[in-house]
Amino acid sequence: MEIQISTLKQENTMNLLSIGGSDPSAGAGIQSDVKSFSEFGAYGLTVITAITSQNTSSFGMIEPVSKKILENQLESVLTDFKIDGIKIGMVFNSEIIKTLYQQLKKLKIPIVVDPVIKSTTGGALIENKAIEDFQKYIIPLATVITPNKFEAEILSKSKINSKKTVEKIAKNIQNMGAKNVVITGIEGKNNKIVDFVLEKSTKYQISGDRIKGTNHGSGCSYSAAIIFAMSNKKSIRESVKFAKEFAYNSIKNAKKIGNGIKIVDSQNKDKINSELSQSINEFVKIKNIYKHIPECQTNFVYSKQKPKSTKDILGLSGRIVKAGKEVIVAGNLTYGGSKHVATALLVVNKKFPEIQSAINLKYENSIILKIKKSNLSVSNYDRIDEPMNVKNKGSSVKWGITNAIKNSKLPPDIIFHKGDFGKEPMIIIFGNTPKSILKKLSKIVG
């Protein structure tokens, strides 16, 4: 039975599918993936391949699901949801492997394969006799495959003992059908841990600090982060960097919940980052939003309480950019990442401390008309009136926003200007939170 994947998306939320084993400790497997996806602001869907009994101290039994229920799970999910990306983890036996291949081989979406072979607590997660079928059927599905050093050695039947053998093994796995190979956990110099990346026409290493100790679930966090980033149109290099940082923080925040090893904790302690990340994810999914991205592109910012400078305001180090009829998030969320939109927010926040978020959009007369009909508070300023000494100092944004709100008794929802010679006209939306920005957007865009 071949399943036709749904092409209708009900909401703007990103839908990510985790296919793998159930871990009752929720340290790894599909439970870990759902936690990670939720942290990213994505909706996590699951298809279970096997039930395991394990905890932080030991590994018990494995019960693989039948072909019938596996097919039925896949049909239930793929026919009802538009899936943006898939992560494949534990597959256990040849029947599961072949069933997944038949149902997924025609999909044109990113697939990350995390070739889990052994649990941290000692359980074998794939039958030895199924490894050949894994190589034949699952690896060719992979947009990216993310074996650790041990898993790469098993798949290639070779030992990693130098930089040359890492590359050779990665090439070997790529020749099995994976488009891109990331071998994680290679020991580097100066207490660094290195990931070796082999793309179609390039190779490179991404290193990070080592955290001593054993944990449960870091590989799942890593691969979950990669599929999220790739589904957000990030490059392989950007996705691997994002995943490495996410996994590092997850390991750093690991908790001793049970009696055994620590379980990684992917929960983002920076709620400002978490909410802004989720709101950006929702923003880029708004229908026809590409029409409202200005030539200078868009930034979306969120401030700490009582910001003293733009370094206290979280924004993208790049921009939200227009690419045809889509928008792509370029760069990472960084405090001090935005200059102009953050400066505008800083000025408004000084007078109205409850205003902590802002976004800039393309100036359009039609949008201004909608704004005026929406009961939103609107202010504007004329850049033609800007003093020359202000222009020379590069303080245009601060001067303009200050003038727009100098007589305001209520915080502004919108501030706009119609531009000047060489200066693009612009609309900036302000709100208490990124979510409130999205609510205001819904009134004027679409």
Steps between C-alpha positions, in 0.01 A plus 500: 500500500649836396402809693439842343629772729258782581561833324255700711638686801247599763711754692823693465681272747790293373421126515794267568466121508710278725517134401668284762481311824315587818721568803301500827770708670437770233875553482526389137278368221177658390428651842827693484423616145155628594656704783758646262246578228281674757798706613547616141134599472429216257224240528638151563334199340608142570505155347619231741713216363570320828419511871801487729522463876798698627594754762810695600668191647416204280342374180221240504286365217419605142169426331495605130164602359338297225514597135125556506498755782813670363332549162182619669689756711676634190174521307328681789770764522602549136145533364385756758798731547737687275836380631790747478773258602557147629747356746558124499650345812467141626380253234604167662427237233486440125120497479481847656782623276339378177157630599638847570689502170189415299296779662766774505706447184297742284476787750665828399567636849812503720570175684760469774610148592643446848641144474451394861668163550548480875338669800718692746383251763612202293204376294539403133256716302534319168539132421842413357339325204305818418804727461547400136139593422548825693789582268298402193164665580526762777828672420385592144201683654733733691539862406737494796621203704649567845697199631727545799850354483389155618201487260712615204749222570224237513338622176832518313669201667808719550673661797541876527857571605595812306360793306551308176299200617215726618470643150531156341227357722272799436549449125425131541167581673422764240553239228226295668256773395498774766521846345690649795690330783575643845722286723476630856712461810850498351764589759671828416788696646483724809202317653287557190245263349478504118227419250620408151263609222503364146267669254476424130786724398660620823632376833572678827512465875297677768651488847365581843587468866489158660281442806628214712268224616246260354148606408186355347344663194757742356502325160121531477516871588766552234313331215168660603665842479640425154162404353343812650769727354488330159121526490553872559702512174835523679811373322670180617779704663251728680293200609800316643617811687152551641475134602842502664410803711160356591648162598778670699246697702288187546801313641602795716147509648482120548322391817534196723132412505535127565757291687736463205650727235378852435229575243562794267268796541421690183276752672612850407554694821492825305126556462562810290690290248240224509201727439670706229619183324146359499353828376753526216408147401133602486578825318681334209202268449248783456341477155659740248715661768778533240304791352556702818878456536681831424812538286711531816335174620327439834613456859289387795622599847414436865646686796598413853334700777642854528749478211796736525622454142434294188720230658204427729274443200483163326489509121627319193867541416384480139148572378172342396555517125277462195588213265248492216162432659653371821679662790812355659649566842866589448722516808445408862325664793756708686486775760614808312428327169275784377597864463217704347190315624661453842581871518139587419380262774748643750363853449136388537579282800661792683165685497273193505682218689225248425598507130768232458468373144506642145515401134548701180297459181490646152312833473186466291207743471256207511647385831477851645131510407443166673689624806282810524187285484623251761483725808873467552695795638699656216776763500731619225787736429638675192865435420512815291494693829802314631786738591822458304708449815276205593547345156875546522515332840294204377232561763204507261302219662534641851404851382201374297348275767554767770311754290222254417416431865593829672133601541363147543326407825437143391759253368506477118395189311643631173756764403572571134687743278481558123874504442739757362764520228680165513296391803235230467156574654421266787235373741592378849252309714545508878357277771544370852613159371571335164163323528323835530686612185359199312146585616537856367644364175194282452287816485698668223666228293320251282 
